Amino acid sequence: MTELPASGTAPVKLDVPQDVLDHFAKLGVDPGTFSGGTLGDRMGIRIVEASADRVVGTMPVEGNQQPYGLLHGGASAALAETLGSIGSMLHAGPGRYAVGVDLNVTHHRSATSGLVTGVATAVFKGRTAATFEIAITDDTGRRLTSCRLTCALRDL
């Protein structure tokens, strides 16, 4: 079980298979990678719930803005891929891991401040692939972005 810090709350426990942790540890990869790695740390991504069916995470708008002061579309994409990849990895199970192969992001509106929340919901969980739909909303619950991520599931 890997404990990841959630902003201002108790750590979130991800049921990451031990052999997956061991495999990546041999490569020098920190278990925190499963919450977004160094990019996720820099962006302030925090996982607040995680299972093979649903992953929820937050990210501050501040620090993730483009020059006009709006939430950067690439930041939304990074949040979406992080959440969907975690769900796919948890679905893959022991001896397997997930890699993103297709990401689709549609921006409906933007945010200029606050915290955005992404909810990744499994729509397909197969033997060799998993697909998640990710909805990103602002502090008031308005949808900012709709995403879809497909990950290939590979053997270690």
LINGIJO-V988760 format. One record per backbone hydrogen bond with DSSP energy under -0.5 kcal/mol. CO is the residue of the C=O (numbers start at 1). NH is the residue of the N-H. Records with the same first field share a line. If there is no record, write none. Layout:
BEGIN
CO->NH, NH
END
This chain:
BEGIN
2->4, 14
4->12
6->9
9->6
12->4, 14
14->2, 16
17->20, 21
18->22
19->23
20->24
21->25
22->26
23->27
24->29
25->28
30->33
31->34
32->35, 37
33->36
36->40
37->41
38->42
39->43
40->44, 45
41->44
46->58
49->56
53->122
54->51
55->120
56->48, 49
57->118
58->46
59->116
61->64
64->72
66->69
70->66
72->75, 76
73->77
74->78
75->79
76->80
77->81
78->82
79->83
80->84
81->85
82->86
83->87
84->88
85->89
86->90
87->91
88->92
89->93
93->96
95->156
97->154
99->152
102->150
104->148
106->108, 146
111->71
114->61, 62
116->59
117->137
118->57
119->121, 135
120->55
121->133
124->131
128->153
129->126
130->151
131->123, 124
132->149
133->121
134->147
135->119, 137
136->144, 145
137->117
138->141
142->138
144->108, 109
145->136
146->106
147->134
148->104
149->132
150->101, 102
151->130
152->99, 154
154->97
END
